[in-house]
Amino acid sequence: MWERYNLSGQQAMSSGKSADAENAFRMALQEAEKIGPQDPKVAISCVNLANCLRQQGKFADAEPLYKQAIVVKEKHFGPLHHELISVLENYAKMLRAAGRDGEADKMDHKARAIFAKK
């Protein structure tokens, strides 16, 4: 079911149906959490939902999801793994859109540092 909800969310986002995408990504996150709180699918679901919320300007709702995705990916892959780069970059975009440039710069710096170690 996780795959179905995730794909449905992606298709809705591509069609500009952000409310439908948000619902599908929430369902995907619920399914992923059934697998286990540290499963990589949880991180994927968090990022997808957070990106959807960011695009709707729901920054306060998106931020904890980005943070959760970072924690899950760091635990699963390690704190300097390239899997973190896109999460950090998307989180930085949200921070910038929320007018928090200093925090965004820190996320971008961390992403660049990981990229440099690849």
C-alpha positions in Angstrom: 0.0 0.0 0.0 2.9 2.4 0.7 4.0 2.3 -2.9 0.4 3.0 -4.1 -0.1 6.0 -1.8 3.4 7.4 -2.6 2.8 7.1 -6.4 -0.7 8.6 -6.1 0.8 11.6 -4.2 3.5 12.1 -6.8 0.9 12.0 -9.6 -1.3 14.5 -7.8 1.7 16.8 -7.2 2.5 16.6 -10.9 -1.1 17.5 -11.8 -1.1 20.5 -9.4 -3.5 18.8 -7.0 -1.7 19.6 -3.8 -4.6 18.8 -1.5 -4.9 15.3 -3.0 -1.1 14.9 -2.9 -1.1 15.9 0.8 -3.7 13.3 1.6 -1.9 10.6 -0.3 1.5 11.4 1.2 -0.1 11.3 4.7 -1.5 7.9 4.0 2.0 6.8 2.7 3.6 8.0 5.9 1.1 6.1 8.0 1.8 2.9 6.0 5.6 3.4 6.3 5.3 3.9 10.1 3.6 0.5 10.3 6.8 -1.0 8.9 8.9 0.7 11.6 9.8 4.2 12.7 13.3 4.0 11.4 12.5 2.4 8.0 13.8 4.4 5.0 10.3 4.6 3.6 9.4 6.8 6.6 12.0 9.3 5.6 10.9 9.2 2.0 7.3 9.8 3.1 8.3 12.6 5.4 10.2 14.4 2.6 7.4 14.0 0.1 4.8 15.3 2.5 7.1 18.1 3.7 7.8 19.2 0.1 4.1 19.2 -0.7 3.4 21.3 2.4 6.3 23.6 1.6 4.8 24.3 -1.8 1.5 25.2 -0.1 3.3 27.6 2.2 2.5 25.4 5.3 6.0 25.8 6.7 5.2 25.1 10.3 3.7 21.7 9.3 6.6 20.9 6.9 9.5 21.6 9.3 9.0 18.7 11.7 8.7 16.3 8.8 12.1 17.5 7.4 13.6 17.1 10.8 12.2 13.6 11.2 13.5 12.6 7.8 17.0 13.8 8.7 16.9 11.8 11.9 15.8 8.6 10.2 18.3 8.9 7.3 21.1 9.7 9.7 20.3 6.6 11.8 19.9 4.4 8.8 22.7 5.6 6.6 25.0 7.7 8.8 25.3 11.4 9.4 27.5 12.1 6.3 25.7 9.9 3.7 24.7 11.4 0.4 21.1 10.3 1.1 20.9 13.4 3.3 21.8 16.0 0.7 18.4 16.3 -1.0 16.6 16.5 2.4 18.9 19.2 3.6 18.5 21.1 0.4 14.7 20.9 0.5 14.7 21.9 4.2 16.9 24.9 3.3 14.4 25.9 0.6 11.6 25.9 3.2 13.7 27.9 5.6 14.4 30.5 3.0 10.8 30.7 2.0 10.0 31.3 5.6 12.5 34.1 5.8 15.0 32.2 7.9 18.1 32.6 5.7 20.6 32.1 8.4 19.3 28.6 9.2 18.9 27.9 5.5 22.6 28.7 5.0 23.5 26.2 7.7 21.5 23.4 6.0 23.1 24.3 2.6 26.6 24.3 4.2 25.9 20.8 5.7 24.7 19.5 2.3 27.7 20.9 0.5 30.0 19.3 3.1 28.4 15.9 2.6 28.6 16.3 -1.2 32.3 17.2 -0.9 33.0 13.9 1.0 31.4 11.8 -1.7 
